[in-house]
Amino acid sequence: MRFARSQRGLRLKTVDSCFHNLKESRLVEETLTVDEVSEILSELQAVVHSEVESELINAAYTNVLLLRQLFSQAEKWYLKLQTDISELENRELLEQVAEFEKAEFTSSNKKPILDIIKPKLAPLNEGVTAELLNKEILRLQEENEKLRSRLKTVELQATNALKEKSALERALQDLQLDQGNQQDFIKAQDLTDLENTVAALKSEFQRTLNDKTENQKSLEATLATAKHDLLRVQEQLSLAEKELEKKFQQTAAYRNMKEILTKKNDQIKELRKRLVK
């Protein structure tokens, strides 16, 4: 309000200077015709119109920048903001703001009126619950991504193991065919060694496959636990939002706003009845 007050003072001084310059430059003759007076007023209207328009545009853009800063901070804290444009035309609140400004800039010892009527909101940085919840969500999301990456790696390893198994089975079939064709030339000891080697390879492959299956099950269980933790955190956030909304609905500001909206709706219904008549 101090910034707006200074800007308003500068614009008023500019408007006053427009009238002063007009008096000094144009109102030098004792008598003026109607056309001359009309021309002087038209020039004054153009200058004052330009100044007022510039002030309104500057005030609107300044409010946009201020709201942008507030919205950026609210987005950081994952807040859901709601605005009521009708409150901007509430005559009672506007008068309270005027009284607050008058009290603020006329007497520094007097307690501001708005401090009595509107309670101050608690700073967000004093309650770290929301920040901790956000950090926990980010941590769970990172762990979820890591688990998915490990699961893909295990699936790739299992696929490679299956390919190796297929290759070994084909090699065994080829060896069996060769054994059928050349059984007269292969010694019994060599055949036994070959069968033992194949059996050892099968046993090693089965053990490796079982280990990888256990690892995959463990990863899936860990992923399910992380998902449950994430759902629990989301439920806590939802309950916190509902509790915050419930507390806000119990404030005097909410009740006053609801009463004003009810009165306005009744007035609109009455006007519609009169309009139908």
Secondary structure as GFF3:
##gff-version 3
##sequence-region A 1 277
A	DSSP	alpha_helix	2	25	.	.	.	ID=ss1
A	DSSP	alpha_helix	34	76	.	.	.	ID=ss2
A	DSSP	three_ten_helix	85	89	.	.	.	ID=ss3
A	DSSP	alpha_helix	91	106	.	.	.	ID=ss4
A	DSSP	alpha_helix	113	117	.	.	.	ID=ss5
A	DSSP	three_ten_helix	124	126	.	.	.	ID=ss6
A	DSSP	alpha_helix	129	181	.	.	.	ID=ss7
A	DSSP	alpha_helix	188	249	.	.	.	ID=ss8
A	DSSP	alpha_helix	252	276	.	.	.	ID=ss9
###
